[in-house]
Amino acid sequence: MTRPFAAARSPLLRRLAMHAAYHWRNSGHRLLTAARTSWDTRDGALFPSVTSELGGMSVNYSGLAEGIAYTLEFTELRREGGGAAALRTPGTVRGKDLRDPARLAASDIRIVGTSTAKARRLPRSASLVVPMRVHFVIDFDGTGDAASRISKRERAQFRGALRRHAWTWAEEPAPEWFDRFYDRIYRATMQERHGARERTETKEVSYEVLFRRGRMFLLSEGSEPVAGALCHWDRRSGTLTLRLLGVLDGDQRHLDSGAFKAVYHFLIGWCAEHGVRALDFQGTEPFLSKGTYQWKRRFGTRVVLPPNHFGRKRLWFQVHRDTPEVRDYLVANPLLAENEDGALEAVYFYDAQRPARLDYAANSPGVSGVRHIDLDEFLASTPRARERKERV
């Protein structure tokens, strides 16, 4: 038996440091998430402030660094067209300055990533308070009906693919399989799907924290593994969290065959059979137009705030200028936002020329309702709207 990699026999202090760093990023412990949020959003910290120009509009994101990869990049992906790349103007801003949007760089849309409490204190004009991330959870109540909550379309597609490929599914505890999973399944898929935008867990941490204390599964076609998943296991809460997954060599054939989706189906079945109380499919950006959002909700999942520090963080999302491009973007990207009680609701924008994009469905447990916002009313206080009224 070979070691997965040379660092597997790291000194005790190194292993402890890896565990501490992982839990600082991912723990759901109430005191730890509170401490991390307070530290991350302190007034004296220096934060990135990046203005992105693309698609005829500009977006400034300021605040928590994670929002660059999660939020700003999403807005760029939704504004891309014709091969154009975003023109970014980087800068920095002090935490105390995030309290005053007038100190942020001029842009059509302003987004501030900060704590929930601070986001709620920012101006309400033409703005929303939005979760930074949301997770998708399946609850198991012992009745074995979790699979029945999956959409009929999704179940039918899986059954057809299973007949064609005769996949088999097994937990794989042998360390010699870890290298193959991490290098040829997980990292290969991340590189193929996301390129320079990939966000990955290091190999050393994945082995030490996830593999040694969690669960790794392989999906095989014949004798060859073609997909897999590495999960975190929390014995106290009975929660299995999907952390890393992919298909062999990131090959499009395995994505087209349905092997990637099959991982989710098999995980649900395994959890139902092994006394797992909750399966967390992890999360995505809170935009209904995100493909990941629409796909994960098909499994009958409950939408929740993340159990880690992201659950205590929010985006303050404000439209600063009323332009046709801004209106196009808002209508094309409905999102989740807080209502007055702090519950999540789906927000759809519309105006006389742009109907709400109701094809991006939001009906899921955890989403308390739907709000339709008339852009003429929402943007009435913005500079362009005032200028238009004065000319009439």
C-alpha positions in Angstrom: 0.0 0.0 0.0 1.4 3.4 -1.0 0.9 6.6 0.8 -1.4 9.0 -1.0 1.3 11.7 -0.8 4.5 12.4 1.1 2.9 14.8 3.5 0.6 12.1 4.9 3.1 11.6 7.8 3.3 15.2 8.8 4.2 16.0 12.4 1.3 16.3 14.9 1.4 20.1 15.0 1.1 20.3 11.3 -2.0 18.0 11.4 -3.5 20.0 14.1 -2.9 23.2 12.2 -4.6 21.8 9.1 -7.7 20.8 11.2 -7.8 24.2 12.8 -7.6 26.0 9.5 -10.3 23.8 8.0 -12.7 24.3 10.8 -12.1 28.0 10.8 -13.3 28.0 7.3 -16.1 25.4 7.6 -17.2 24.8 11.2 -20.8 25.4 12.1 -20.1 25.9 15.8 -22.0 28.9 17.0 -19.2 30.5 18.9 -16.6 29.9 16.2 -18.8 31.3 13.4 -19.6 34.4 15.5 -15.9 34.9 16.2 -15.0 34.5 12.6 -17.7 36.9 11.3 -16.7 39.5 13.9 -13.0 39.3 12.9 -13.7 39.2 9.1 -15.9 42.3 9.1 -14.1 44.5 11.7 -13.9 48.2 10.9 -10.1 48.3 11.0 -9.6 45.7 8.3 -8.6 46.5 4.7 -10.9 45.0 2.1 -10.8 44.7 -1.7 -12.9 47.1 -3.7 -13.1 46.0 -7.4 -15.0 47.7 -10.2 -15.9 45.4 -13.1 -17.0 46.9 -16.5 -18.6 44.5 -18.9 -21.7 44.2 -21.0 -22.4 48.0 -21.0 -22.6 48.2 -17.2 -20.3 48.4 -14.2 -20.4 46.6 -10.9 -18.4 47.5 -7.9 -17.9 44.8 -5.2 -16.4 45.9 -1.9 -15.9 44.0 1.3 -15.2 40.4 2.2 -12.7 38.8 -0.1 -14.8 35.7 -0.8 -17.2 37.9 -2.6 -14.8 38.5 -5.5 -14.8 34.8 -6.4 -18.4 34.0 -5.5 -20.4 37.2 -6.3 -18.4 39.5 -8.7 -17.4 36.6 -10.9 -21.0 35.5 -11.2 -22.1 38.9 -12.4 -19.3 38.8 -15.0 -20.3 35.4 -16.2 -23.9 36.7 -16.6 -22.7 39.8 -18.5 -20.2 38.0 -20.8 -20.9 38.0 -24.5 -19.0 38.0 -27.8 -15.8 36.8 -26.1 -15.3 40.1 -24.2 -13.5 40.0 -20.9 -14.3 42.2 -17.9 -12.2 45.3 -17.3 -11.4 45.3 -13.6 -10.2 48.3 -11.6 -8.9 47.0 -8.3 -8.6 49.1 -5.1 -9.0 48.8 -1.4 -11.3 50.2 1.3 -11.3 50.3 5.1 -14.0 48.4 7.0 -15.4 51.6 8.5 -15.8 53.1 5.0 -18.2 50.2 4.0 -20.7 51.9 6.2 -20.9 54.8 3.8 -21.7 53.8 0.2 -20.8 57.3 -1.0 -17.2 56.4 -0.3 -17.2 53.5 -2.7 -16.2 53.7 -6.3 -18.9 55.0 -8.7 -20.7 52.2 -10.6 -24.1 51.2 -11.9 -24.5 48.5 -9.2 -22.8 48.5 -5.8 -22.4 45.3 -3.8 -21.0 45.2 -0.3 -20.0 42.0 1.4 -20.2 42.3 5.2 -21.9 40.9 8.3 -25.7 40.5 8.5 -26.0 43.3 11.1 -24.0 45.8 9.1 -25.7 45.0 5.8 -29.1 45.6 7.4 -28.0 49.1 8.5 -27.0 50.3 5.1 -29.4 52.5 3.0 -32.6 50.8 1.8 -33.1 52.9 -1.3 -33.0 50.8 -4.4 -31.4 48.0 -2.4 -31.8 44.5 -1.1 -30.1 42.5 1.6 -29.0 39.2 0.0 -27.3 36.0 1.5 -23.8 35.5 0.3 -24.4 31.8 -0.2 -27.2 29.3 0.3 -27.0 25.5 0.9 -29.3 22.7 -0.3 -30.1 20.1 2.3 -32.1 16.8 2.2 -33.6 15.7 5.5 -34.1 12.0 6.3 -36.9 11.2 8.7 -36.6 7.4 8.6 -39.5 6.8 6.3 -37.3 6.2 3.2 -39.2 8.7 1.0 -36.2 11.0 0.3 -35.9 9.7 -3.3 -39.6 10.3 -3.9 -39.0 14.0 -3.4 -36.7 14.2 -6.4 -38.5 15.6 -9.4 -40.1 13.1 -11.8 -38.0 14.3 -14.7 -34.7 13.9 -12.7 -35.7 10.4 -11.5 -36.6 9.3 -15.0 -33.3 10.6 -16.5 -31.4 8.8 -13.8 -33.2 5.5 -14.3 -32.6 5.6 -18.0 -28.9 6.4 -17.6 -28.5 3.6 -15.0 -30.0 1.1 -17.4 -27.5 2.1 -20.1 -24.4 2.3 -18.0 -25.0 -0.2 -15.2 -23.1 1.9 -12.7 -22.1 0.5 -9.3 -21.6 2.6 -6.2 -19.4 1.8 -3.2 -17.8 3.5 -0.3 -14.0 3.3 -0.7 -12.0 3.5 2.5 -8.7 2.3 1.1 -6.0 5.1 1.1 -4.5 4.0 -2.2 -7.6 5.2 -4.0 -7.3 8.7 -2.7 -4.7 9.9 -5.1 -6.7 8.7 -8.1 -9.8 10.4 -6.8 -8.1 13.7 -6.0 -5.9 14.0 -9.1 -7.9 12.4 -11.8 -11.5 12.9 -10.7 -11.8 16.0 -8.5 -9.0 18.3 -9.7 -9.3 17.3 -13.3 -13.0 18.2 -13.2 -12.4 21.5 -11.5 -9.8 22.5 -14.1 -12.0 21.4 -17.0 -15.2 23.1 -15.7 -13.8 26.3 -14.2 -10.3 26.9 -15.5 -8.7 29.9 -13.9 -11.8 30.4 -11.8 -11.5 27.0 -10.0 -11.7 27.0 -6.2 -10.2 23.9 -4.7 -9.4 22.3 -1.4 -5.7 21.4 -1.1 -4.7 17.8 -1.4 -3.2 17.6 2.0 -6.2 19.0 3.8 -8.5 16.8 1.7 -6.7 13.7 2.8 -6.1 14.6 6.5 -9.5 16.2 7.3 -12.0 14.8 4.8 -10.7 11.4 3.8 -9.4 10.2 7.1 -12.5 11.3 9.0 -15.2 11.4 6.3 -16.5 9.2 3.6 -15.2 8.7 0.0 -17.4 7.1 -2.7 -16.6 5.9 -6.2 -19.1 5.4 -9.0 -17.8 2.7 -11.4 -18.8 1.6 -14.9 -17.7 -2.0 -15.3 -14.4 -2.2 -13.3 -13.4 1.4 -13.8 -14.3 4.3 -11.5 -15.7 7.1 -13.6 -16.9 9.5 -10.9 -16.6 10.0 -7.2 -17.3 12.1 -4.1 -15.5 13.0 -0.9 -17.7 14.0 2.0 -17.4 15.4 5.5 -19.1 13.5 8.2 -20.4 15.1 11.4 -21.3 12.3 13.8 -22.9 14.7 16.4 -25.5 16.1 14.0 -25.7 13.1 11.7 -24.9 15.3 8.7 -23.0 14.2 5.6 -21.7 17.1 3.6 -20.7 16.7 0.0 -17.4 18.5 -0.3 -15.5 17.3 -3.4 -16.7 15.5 -6.5 -16.0 15.0 -10.2 -15.7 12.7 -13.1 -12.7 10.8 -14.4 -10.3 13.2 -16.1 -13.0 15.8 -16.2 -14.1 14.1 -19.4 -17.2 15.6 -21.0 -18.4 12.0 -21.9 -19.0 11.3 -18.3 -20.9 14.5 -17.8 -23.0 13.8 -20.9 -23.7 10.2 -19.7 -25.2 11.4 -16.4 -22.4 10.0 -14.2 -21.9 13.4 -12.5 -25.6 13.6 -11.6 -25.7 10.0 -10.6 -23.4 10.8 -7.7 -26.2 12.8 -6.1 -28.7 10.0 -6.6 -26.5 7.4 -5.1 -25.6 9.6 -2.2 -29.2 10.0 -1.3 -29.8 6.3 -1.4 -26.7 5.6 0.7 -27.7 8.1 3.3 -31.2 6.7 3.6 -29.8 3.2 4.2 -27.1 4.3 6.7 -29.0 6.4 9.2 -27.8 9.8 8.0 -30.1 12.5 9.3 -29.2 15.2 6.8 -27.3 15.4 3.5 -25.9 18.8 2.7 -25.2 19.3 -1.0 -23.3 22.5 -0.2 -24.3 25.7 -1.9 -24.2 28.3 -4.6 -24.7 32.0 -5.2 -28.2 33.1 -4.3 -29.2 33.8 -7.9 -32.0 31.8 -9.4 -30.4 32.0 -12.9 -27.4 30.0 -11.6 -27.6 26.6 -13.2 -26.4 24.9 -10.0 -29.3 26.5 -8.1 -31.9 25.2 -10.5 -30.4 21.8 -10.6 -29.9 21.2 -6.9 -33.5 22.2 -6.1 -34.7 19.3 -8.3 -33.7 16.9 -5.6 -36.3 18.1 -3.2 -33.8 20.0 -1.2 -34.5 22.6 1.5 -32.8 25.9 1.0 -30.9 27.0 4.1 -28.3 29.6 5.1 -24.9 28.0 5.3 -24.1 26.4 8.7 -20.6 28.0 8.6 -19.6 31.6 8.8 -21.3 32.4 5.5 -24.6 32.0 7.3 -23.8 35.2 9.3 -22.7 37.2 6.3 -24.8 39.1 3.7 -24.5 41.2 0.5 -25.9 44.7 0.4 -27.0 45.0 -3.2 -27.9 48.5 -4.5 -28.6 49.9 -7.9 -26.9 53.2 -8.2 -27.8 54.1 -11.8 -30.9 53.3 -13.9 -29.8 52.2 -17.4 -31.3 49.8 -19.9 -28.3 47.4 -19.3 -28.9 47.4 -15.6 -32.6 46.7 -16.1 -31.8 43.8 -18.5 -29.4 42.4 -15.9 -31.8 42.6 -13.0 -34.7 41.0 -14.9 -32.4 38.2 -16.2 -31.1 37.3 -12.8 -33.8 37.0 -10.1 -32.4 36.3 -6.7 -33.0 35.4 -3.1 -33.2 38.3 -0.6 -34.3 38.9 3.0 -37.8 40.0 3.7 -38.6 42.3 6.7 -38.6 39.3 9.0 -35.2 38.1 7.8 -36.7 35.1 6.0 -35.6 34.3 2.4 -37.9 35.1 -0.5 -37.5 35.0 -4.2 -37.3 38.4 -5.9 -38.3 38.9 -9.5 -37.8 42.2 -11.3 -39.9 43.4 -14.2 -41.0 46.5 -16.1 -43.4 47.2 -19.0 -40.9 46.0 -21.6 -39.3 43.2 -19.6 -41.5 40.5 -18.1 -40.3 38.7 -14.9 -38.2 35.6 -15.6 -40.6 33.2 -13.9 -38.9 30.3 -15.8 -36.3 30.4 -13.1 -38.3 28.6 -10.4 -37.9 29.2 -6.7 -40.5 27.0 -5.1 -38.5 25.1 -2.5 -38.7 24.5 1.2 -36.8 27.3 2.9 -38.0 30.0 0.5 -40.8 31.7 2.3 -42.4 33.5 -0.6 -42.1 35.4 -3.8 -41.9 39.2 -4.4 -42.3 40.9 -7.8 -40.7 44.3 -8.0 -41.6 46.9 -10.5 -38.3 48.5 -11.7 -39.9 51.8 -12.2 -40.8 51.9 -8.5 -37.6 50.3 -7.3 -35.3 52.7 -9.3 -37.4 55.8 -8.8 -34.7 57.4 -6.5 -31.7 56.6 -8.8 -29.9 59.5 -10.6 -31.0 58.4 -14.1 -34.6 58.1 -13.1 -34.6 61.6 -11.7 -33.1 63.0 -14.8 -35.7 61.3 -17.0 -38.6 62.7 -14.9 -37.1 66.3 -15.1 -37.0 66.0 -19.0 -40.6 64.9 -19.2 
